[in-house]
Amino acid sequence: MSRAPKKERQALEVPLHWGPRGGWIEAVVGSMFSGKTQELIRRLRLAIIAKQKVQVFNSSLDARYAKDHIVSHDSSRIPSQTAAKSKDVLRLVKSDTQVVGIDEVQFFDQGIVAACERLANEGRRVIVAGLDQDYRGVPFPITVQIMGVAELVTKNLAICAVCGDPANRSQRLSVSKKIIEVGASDKYEARCRRCFTRDAGHA
């Protein structure tokens, strides 16, 4: 197979701070314990260092660590506002905000996709983080749709809690059949394709 010309290869190597004129969307996705929120916080902190106006939102369903911060599993944190619905995000974003961060995007209603598009079309940088699959290994429709319209998509991998291989799935350890059940290491662990089982309670 022939290699792409040097100029074309360079165009494919897109740095994380890159953005076209106007706004754009970045999506950081993956399984539980893959560092999605940590990466979201890192990018938002860099924007703050660059003296950009940043607003951060988290779903009201996620109150595991704090109501006024998003917090990663390694205890990194950044101040945030709670939003129950996509329309709340649009209502709370201020006119001079340049960067909008949204964590746990899969918990929002369908309108969050259009909300992200609207914010980007207004010239803002929108960075979202969320699970790409539920506890059954089935893709979250909202996350998939945002990945489809985003300019940049980063898929993080975790480490399988059973064998140590790269993991892209979230194994639920409880017997609950609810699609959305908020939890951390008390209810989930990362698994690779081989060690993952769709049957909750058979970890």
Secondary structure, 3 states (H helix, E strand, C coil): CCCCCHHHHHHHCCCCCCCCCCCEEEEEEECCCCCHHHHHHHHHHHHHHCCCCEEEEEECCCCCCCCCEEECCCCCEEECEEECCHHHHHHHCCCCCCEEEEECHHHCCCHHHHHHHHHHHCCCEEEEEEECECCCCCECHHHHHHHHHCCEEEEECEECCCCCCEECEEEECCCCCCCCCCCCCCCEEEECCCCCCCCCCCC
